[in-house]
Amino acid sequence: MPDYIFLHPTDFSCVGLITKSCDNAKLCIAVNESREFDMEPIFCYDFFEEVLSKWENLPESDLSEEEQNYKDLIYGSTYMSIGKTKKHLGIKKLWTYYTYAKYVIINAHNDSPNGLTTKQNDWSIPVPLKEINTISARYSNMAKETLVNVKEYLCLNKEKFSKFDDCECRLQCGCTGACNCDGKPKRVSGFKFRSVGR
């Protein structure tokens, strides 16, 4: 599936600094890299493909309950967690942040007959690589923060998404499976080491 079905250059207008003359080929590379190295590993290929399939076929109106569930997951929504209303930004915004983090690095360079070069013309000075990496890291961190709420939303609504792998979800008691719901750690057998003096 071409990823421009899902993310368009206009989706970045309030996220990062992408000009009207943005390099669409480089943006496409960033979208694909983000899909393959961020989104699919995070959500598992099978579930992410299901989300993309639902996204591609999502009607404009008269949504079924299942379609509304996927719309809320894709575009973000509010949800209840421990008696508090929270908001998640959705898979689309998450993907946008990961993509922009990659785009700022890819966009700073061009391929030439002499090898990789930094973009430069008479009216611009290239941003130092250290600053570009800082900007990229900032957007990666924004993606990670977005992911926390998207995952929490999925865990609280896992029955609505059959292919979602909930192995990282916390149990209702607040455990991740490393403890029982009575709050006591599971007994683990193993070795105990001690320093022995002479």
Solvent accessible surface area in square Angstrom, and as a share of the most:
residue,aa,sasa,rsa
1,M,106,0.47
2,P,94,0.59
3,D,5,0.03
4,Y,62,0.24
5,I,72,0.36
6,F,3,0.01
7,L,0,0.00
8,H,82,0.37
9,P,44,0.28
10,T,107,0.62
11,D,39,0.20
12,F,0,0.00
13,S,81,0.52
14,C,126,0.76
15,V,17,0.10
16,G,9,0.09
17,L,166,0.83
18,I,29,0.15
19,T,94,0.55
20,K,215,0.91
21,S,100,0.65
22,C,18,0.11
23,D,48,0.25
24,N,79,0.40
25,A,71,0.55
26,K,23,0.10
27,L,0,0.00
28,C,45,0.27
29,I,82,0.42
30,A,0,0.00
31,V,0,0.00
32,N,54,0.28
33,E,60,0.27
34,S,0,0.00
35,R,25,0.09
36,E,95,0.43
37,F,142,0.59
38,D,21,0.11
39,M,0,0.00
40,E,28,0.12
41,P,84,0.53
42,I,41,0.21
43,F,3,0.01
44,C,58,0.35
45,Y,135,0.51
46,D,82,0.42
47,F,0,0.00
48,F,0,0.00
49,E,34,0.15
50,E,31,0.14
51,V,0,0.00
52,L,0,0.00
53,S,47,0.30
54,K,57,0.24
55,W,20,0.07
56,E,78,0.35
57,N,110,0.57
58,L,32,0.16
59,P,52,0.33
60,E,170,0.76
61,S,72,0.47
62,D,141,0.73
63,L,42,0.21
64,S,56,0.36
65,E,139,0.62
66,E,85,0.38
67,E,48,0.21
68,Q,75,0.33
69,N,19,0.10
70,Y,4,0.02
71,K,75,0.32
72,D,35,0.18
73,L,0,0.00
74,I,0,0.00
75,Y,100,0.38
76,G,19,0.18
77,S,27,0.18
78,T,88,0.51
79,Y,16,0.06
80,M,117,0.52
81,S,5,0.03
82,I,172,0.87
83,G,68,0.65
84,K,139,0.59
85,T,94,0.54
86,K,73,0.31
87,K,128,0.54
88,H,1,0.00
89,L,68,0.34
90,G,0,0.00
91,I,0,0.00
92,K,41,0.18
93,K,64,0.27
94,L,0,0.00
95,W,0,0.00
96,T,2,0.01
97,Y,25,0.09
98,Y,18,0.07
99,T,0,0.00
100,Y,10,0.04
101,A,4,0.03
102,K,48,0.20
103,Y,7,0.03
104,V,22,0.13
105,I,66,0.34
106,I,39,0.20
107,N,37,0.19
108,A,16,0.12
109,H,44,0.20
110,N,52,0.27
111,D,126,0.65
112,S,34,0.22
113,P,143,0.90
114,N,145,0.74
115,G,31,0.30
116,L,132,0.65
117,T,56,0.33
118,T,65,0.38
119,K,80,0.34
120,Q,128,0.57
121,N,88,0.45
122,D,131,0.68
123,W,222,0.78
124,S,51,0.33
125,I,157,0.80
126,P,43,0.27
127,V,72,0.41
128,P,78,0.49
129,L,98,0.49
130,K,163,0.69
131,E,93,0.42
132,I,15,0.07
133,N,69,0.36
134,T,86,0.50
135,I,62,0.31
136,S,11,0.07
137,A,52,0.40
138,R,130,0.47
139,Y,13,0.05
140,S,29,0.19
141,N,84,0.43
142,M,62,0.28
143,A,0,0.00
144,K,113,0.48
145,E,124,0.56
146,T,9,0.05
147,L,31,0.16
148,V,95,0.55
149,N,43,0.22
150,V,0,0.00
151,K,41,0.17
152,E,47,0.21
153,Y,10,0.04
154,L,0,0.00
155,C,27,0.16
156,L,75,0.37
157,N,20,0.10
158,K,82,0.35
159,E,132,0.59
160,K,80,0.34
161,F,2,0.01
162,S,107,0.69
163,K,96,0.41
164,F,20,0.08
165,D,70,0.36
166,D,58,0.30
167,C,93,0.56
168,E,123,0.55
169,C,9,0.05
170,R,157,0.57
171,L,77,0.38
172,Q,177,0.79
173,C,56,0.34
174,G,39,0.37
175,C,12,0.07
176,T,68,0.40
177,G,35,0.33
178,A,77,0.60
179,C,25,0.15
180,N,67,0.34
181,C,78,0.47
182,D,100,0.52
183,G,52,0.50
184,K,136,0.58
185,P,111,0.70
186,K,102,0.43
187,R,234,0.85
188,V,129,0.74
189,S,110,0.71
190,G,71,0.68
191,F,187,0.78
192,K,176,0.74
193,F,181,0.76
194,R,193,0.70
195,S,112,0.72
196,V,134,0.77
197,G,70,0.67
198,R,291,1.06
